[in-house]
Amino acid sequence: MYSLGKKTKRFSLLFLEEGEIYTRDCMGFRYHPEMFPEKRHEKGRLHICSRSLIFEPEDTEASIIRYAFRDMEEAPIEIIAPRTPYANTDN
């Protein structure tokens, strides 16, 4: 059954490893110019956990991606978006 304006959450705590702690989530973008040049920025929710980052795209056709800290070669980079008067500050 479909409803108007209601987004479905696909994230589950079952994505976490045993003993991993879920900290919080926030709105963010995934930037990947080399993988998909036609779709450089992907909007979604970034779930911050004690051992990983999990990105849940808004596009329900795209898959949820888990980035384990132990597999990262370098620390993730935060890109600060310019603020606008219409920006939503409540995440």
Backbone torsions as a table, in degrees:
resi	resn	phi	psi	omega
1	MET	NA	135.5	-178.7
2	TYR	-107.4	143.3	176.1
3	SER	-125.1	154.3	-177.7
4	LEU	-79.4	129.4	173.4
5	GLY	75.2	-2.2	-179.1
6	LYS	-96.5	124.9	179.2
7	LYS	-94.1	141.5	177.7
8	THR	-93.2	137.2	176.4
9	LYS	-90.9	131.5	-180.0
10	ARG	-106.2	-11.9	-178.3
11	PHE	-72.1	141.8	176.9
12	SER	-139.1	149.8	176.5
13	LEU	-66.6	-11.1	176.4
14	LEU	-69.6	-13.4	175.6
15	PHE	-71.7	-18.9	-176.3
16	LEU	-79.3	151.7	174.0
17	GLU	-72.6	165.5	176.4
18	GLU	-65.6	127.8	-180.0
19	GLY	87.0	-4.1	179.4
20	GLU	-78.5	144.3	-177.1
21	ILE	-109.2	130.4	175.9
22	TYR	-83.0	125.4	-176.3
23	THR	-97.1	-62.2	-178.8
24	ARG	-167.2	177.8	174.4
25	ASP	-136.8	158.7	179.0
26	CYS	-152.7	164.5	177.8
27	MET	-78.5	141.4	179.5
28	GLY	-161.6	178.7	178.2
29	PHE	-123.4	143.9	172.1
30	ARG	-101.2	126.8	-176.9
31	TYR	-108.5	118.3	-178.3
32	HIS	-146.0	78.7	-175.7
33	PRO	-71.2	-30.9	-176.0
34	GLU	-80.2	-29.5	-178.6
35	MET	-78.7	-46.8	-177.2
36	PHE	-132.6	84.3	-175.8
37	PRO	-61.5	-27.7	-178.6
38	GLU	-78.1	-18.5	-178.8
39	LYS	-132.4	79.3	-172.1
40	ARG	-74.1	-38.4	-178.5
41	HIS	-113.5	131.6	179.5
42	GLU	-122.6	119.9	-177.0
43	LYS	-83.3	143.6	178.4
44	GLY	-179.6	-164.0	178.9
45	ARG	-107.5	136.0	176.7
46	LEU	-106.9	116.1	179.9
47	HIS	-97.1	121.6	-176.0
48	ILE	-100.3	122.6	-178.6
49	CYS	-124.3	172.9	-175.9
50	SER	-72.2	-24.0	-178.6
51	ARG	-121.3	-1.4	-176.0
52	SER	-162.2	168.0	168.9
53	LEU	-115.7	135.0	179.4
54	ILE	-121.7	124.4	-179.6
55	PHE	-105.4	122.7	178.5
56	GLU	-110.4	102.2	-178.5
57	PRO	-65.7	149.9	174.7
58	GLU	-65.8	-34.6	178.7
59	ASP	-68.3	115.1	-176.6
60	THR	-69.8	-15.1	177.3
61	GLU	-78.1	-24.0	-179.9
62	ALA	-82.8	149.8	-177.0
63	SER	-87.2	156.2	175.5
64	ILE	-76.9	136.7	-175.7
65	ILE	-120.0	134.6	179.7
66	ARG	-112.8	126.5	178.0
67	TYR	-111.0	105.6	178.8
68	ALA	-77.4	137.2	-179.6
69	PHE	-62.1	-34.2	-177.9
70	ARG	-68.2	-21.3	-179.6
71	ASP	-93.4	-6.2	-177.8
72	MET	-80.1	133.9	177.7
73	GLU	-80.7	-28.8	176.8
74	GLU	-145.3	165.0	-177.6
75	ALA	-67.5	146.3	176.6
76	PRO	-61.6	148.2	-179.2
77	ILE	-103.7	131.5	175.6
78	GLU	-93.8	126.4	176.5
79	ILE	-108.3	114.5	-177.9
80	ILE	-76.6	124.4	177.8
81	ALA	-81.0	144.0	177.4
82	PRO	-64.4	139.7	-179.4
83	ARG	-82.3	141.2	175.3
84	THR	-122.6	159.7	179.1
85	PRO	-63.3	-18.3	-177.0
86	TYR	-101.2	7.1	-178.1
87	ALA	-69.4	138.9	177.5
88	ASN	-85.6	116.5	-177.0
89	THR	-92.9	-11.7	179.0
90	ASP	-91.4	116.7	178.0
91	ASN	-99.9	NA	NA
